[in-house]
Amino acid sequence: MNRPAVILVMCGSSIATSSLAAVKIEDEARRRKVKVTVKKGKVSDTDVLIQTVHPDIIVATAQIKPREDVLVFSGVPLLTGIGQDKLYNDLFDAIAKMAD
């Protein structure tokens, strides 16, 4: 993918947990030398944010309905540390497989 992958990180209020998850994703992207643009938002605003942000991937730290139009990952491992490496591998593998 030549352009940065757009990742929308979502939580209940778009304050604490989405901020933590966003920083972790940005840090891991830098470590892997992968271009990403990370945006944050509230789960309650999902439909509007998909239309305005046009994310390639959503990482949600709160419950979110499955989507057919965008790939969704649970961001809970970024908060607990349990399964974090698997999430990173799955997330960045998905980005690597994306076409522009």
C-alpha positions in Angstrom: 0.0 0.0 0.0 1.6 3.3 -1.1 -0.7 5.6 0.8 -1.0 5.4 4.6 -3.6 3.0 5.9 -6.4 4.8 7.6 -7.1 3.3 11.0 -10.1 4.4 13.0 -9.7 3.7 16.7 -12.9 3.7 18.6 -14.1 3.5 22.2 -17.1 4.6 24.2 -16.1 8.2 24.7 -13.2 8.8 22.3 -11.0 10.0 25.2 -8.9 7.6 27.3 -8.9 4.1 25.8 -8.9 5.2 22.2 -6.0 7.6 22.9 -4.0 4.8 24.5 -4.8 2.4 21.7 -4.0 5.0 19.0 -0.6 5.7 20.5 0.3 2.0 20.7 -0.8 1.5 17.0 1.3 4.5 15.9 4.3 3.3 17.8 4.1 -0.2 16.4 3.6 1.2 12.9 6.8 3.3 13.3 8.6 0.2 14.6 7.5 -1.8 11.5 8.0 1.2 9.1 4.4 1.1 8.0 2.6 4.3 7.0 -0.6 4.8 8.9 -3.0 7.6 9.7 -4.8 7.1 13.0 -8.1 8.8 13.8 -10.2 8.4 16.9 -13.9 8.3 17.5 -16.9 7.1 19.5 -18.5 3.8 18.8 -21.9 5.6 18.8 -20.7 7.7 15.8 -19.5 4.7 13.8 -21.7 5.2 10.7 -20.9 8.9 10.4 -17.2 8.4 11.0 -17.0 5.7 8.3 -18.6 8.1 5.8 -16.3 11.0 6.7 -13.0 9.3 7.7 -13.2 6.4 5.2 -11.1 4.0 7.3 -9.4 1.0 5.9 -9.6 -0.7 9.4 -11.4 -0.1 12.6 -9.9 -1.0 16.0 -12.5 -0.8 18.7 -11.9 -1.0 22.4 -15.6 -1.2 23.0 -18.3 -3.5 21.6 -19.1 -2.7 18.0 -21.4 -4.4 15.5 -19.7 -6.5 12.8 -19.3 -4.5 9.6 -19.3 -5.7 6.0 -17.8 -2.5 4.6 -14.7 -2.2 6.8 -12.4 -4.7 8.6 -12.9 -4.5 12.4 -10.4 -5.7 15.1 -10.9 -5.8 18.8 -8.6 -3.3 20.5 -9.0 -4.9 23.9 -5.5 -6.6 23.7 -4.0 -3.1 23.5 -5.5 -2.3 26.9 -4.8 -5.6 28.6 -1.6 -6.6 26.9 -3.0 -10.1 26.5 -2.9 -11.0 22.8 -1.3 -7.7 21.8 1.4 -9.2 19.6 -1.2 -11.3 17.8 -3.4 -8.2 17.2 -0.4 -6.3 15.8 0.5 -9.2 13.5 -3.1 -9.5 12.3 -3.5 -5.8 11.9 -0.3 -5.2 10.0 -0.8 -8.4 7.9 -4.2 -7.0 6.8 -2.6 -3.6 5.9 0.1 -5.4 3.9 -2.6 -7.2 1.9 -4.5 -4.1 1.0 -4.4 -2.5 -2.4 -4.4 1.2 -2.9 
